[in-house]
Amino acid sequence: MTKDIDWANIGFNYIKTDYRFVSNYKDGKWDNGNLTSDAVILLDESAGVLQYAQTCFEGLKAYRTVDGHVVCFRPDLNAKRMSDSCKRLEMPVYPEDKFVEAVEEVVKANIDFVPPYGTGASLYLRPYMFASSNVIGVKPAQEYQFRIFATPVGPYFKGGAKPVSVKISDFDRAAPHGTGHIKAGLNYAMSLHAIVQAHNEGFNENFYLDSATRTKIEETGGANIIFVTNDKKVITPKSNTILPSITRRSLMYVAEHYLGLQTEEREILLDELGNFAECALCGTAAVLSPVGKINNHGKEILLPSGMDEMGEVTKQLYETLIGIQTGKIEAPAGWIKVIE
């Protein structure tokens, strides 16, 4: 039975649910893990996560589909990306098959928190891992904890996705050969000052440039970027310091195989920004957030799609992917994990 929650008015904020999954790594191996109702984490003051930010995370959602099933969208890719993050941060990999099983356990245990179909809401899942044992010297910890909690969230944009305005940031998001390609907590901590500054200046987000030459568009503090050309070609920036967004990869597949559009992943120069018809940010939370204006140090670029609504191609991409996630459109093999 679905919880008595005002689904139409919940925001994108934390709401405590009944159960979360916990597994501990000690003496070189993971335990079997278990569900717990305890949301409190007790840590030693010298825990590695507190001293040297040895932590990474993921984000995915569970939905109710048009035919009544509860599903998750491509959780195997979240498992793989967390594996990559752990390797880069010298953390033990949580087995990818066990990751997907844990996601399933958490959704089943909190099934009544999965919003009804048609509300635009979903059950957001946050898998994460952190160093839990004592560390004083700069080195990897010996013990770790993997957890997944769930929280129901409303649609990221109430009343529809209105185009946002962004600025070209003077800050660097990631260094060449750094950690920009993994979902490390430290990447998001360093972006907070830049996003607060952008908000104070009246912008919704930052566009980060490559730190080596500061001539190429990379991504925002929390989302990948897609562009649409005047002849409806869908392009996304290529760089080894960009987080490989699952949503972005899915949208590029949808563009080519469902909408019959040309796609390309390539370096995109800052000087090209005025040449595109549409632009959007993409990620788990919002799926697609259209961009209407880009400010490059006082020089304003207004996208032809404008500040009133999504561009034509962006809207098609959004509606198709949402249709796949909610069961209205047949999904490619392996994209949908049915929970119940």
Order of alpha helices (4+ residues) and beta strands (2+ residues): beta-beta-beta-alpha-beta-beta-beta-alpha-alpha-beta-beta-beta-alpha-alpha-beta-beta-beta-alpha-beta-beta-beta-beta-alpha-beta
